[in-house]
Amino acid sequence: MRRLVAVALFPALLAALAGGALAQAPIESELTLITPVSKFIHDAALKAFAEYAKEKWNVTVKTNAIPAGTPVAYGRIVEWKGKPDADIFWGGESALFEKLAEQKLLQKVEISKEVWDSIPASIGKPKPIPLKDKDGYWIGTALEPYGLVYHPVKIKRLGIAEPKDWEDLLNPKLRGEVAQCAPTRSSSSNATYEVMLSMHGEDKGWQWLKKLADNTGHFTARSRDVPTVVAKGEYAAGFAVPSYMAFEEKLAGFDIKFVAPKNAFVTPEPMAILAGSRSPRAARAFVEFLLSERGQKVFMERGLFPITPKYKVQGAPGSTAELAVQFTGGVRSYFDGEIANIYDEGVAARRSEALKTRFRSDIESVWKKPN
């Protein structure tokens, strides 16, 4: 009788052990991002992580990315109501991450203390740019300036100097020659609109932005398209362009230049794990991987800058890392010098909807492409 009971219980014991083994799996076998970060970056990051997961845990991770502009991604996460189709939200303005945390749509990152502490709390003066959330709901992954791009040949044909500062885009000879993306569609545009309002004040700031609209020949569907149309020579200059997006065009062989004027916003490309994520362990492993030297090198070879002071963009002569340094004016680390920043996170969060509303009424509804 005892033997029969033991035989009967054996399958149940095996099932329990198997269940325990599955519960103790180091990470899940699938990971999905929702992100405005371009395919150029997120594909490389996911590929490198999948290789790392296979080496470290012998887990084959199926990776996916849902591309979406920051405002669109934010809207989808809100609509998911804690039952998301993605595990991670990556990229854009940290103000939106704060709003998601307030709605309890993010879970704490909970990576190792060593990795968390390796990232400074902020960078920049007089307004410090937060590099991680004080309550632990998001963390920066890489530093990236939002600046200007231009087509050197086309600029020369127009008979003007190569643009170096924001004011250069208001040159009358650039009428119809500027490309930008609406702040309703792009976090880089929204943040740079905020910079203009902070530099000039609300009234003069909107006057400046209207003058920029007068010179604008094209509002692109997404921010990624701004450097593309400039690189192809369709327009002479682009406004509010993330450095790596411009660098991608440079690597593709196009004649395009990038400059980050004074007070250009530097984003930490925030990352957060969504509440209700189906793969929280894989998500945390992905965050930690990106903040390791191996993960940071993925960024540094694509025109982004390290998020920690201990790493610098460095590569062999002729490497993409060294080309990135040259392309961005010799910068190897944003921790090597003073970063001028006037973008205020609190003001930006409070003014976000009002800015978009005023853009629609004062610029979008009246804008006509210059002849």
Buried (B, 14 or more C-beta within 10 A) or exposed (E): EEEEEEEEEEEEEEEEEEEEEEEEEEBBEBBBBBBBBBEBBBEBBBEBBBEBBEEEBEBEBEBEBBBBBBBBBBEBBBEBEBEBBBBBBBBBBBBBBBBBBEEEBBBBBEBEEEBBEBBBEBBBEEBBBBBBBEEBBBBBBBBBBBBBBBBEEBBEEBEBEBBEEBEBBBBEEBBBBBBBBBBBBBBBBBBBBBBBBBBBEEEEBBEBBEBBBBBBBBBBEBBBBBBBBBBEBBBBBBBBBBBBBBBBBBBEEBBBBBBBBEBBBBBBBBBBBBBBBBBBBBBBBBBBBBBBEEBBBBBBBBBBBBBBBEBBBBBEEEBBBBBBBEBBEEBBBBBEEEBBBBBBBEBBBEBBEEBBEBBEEBBBEEBEEBE
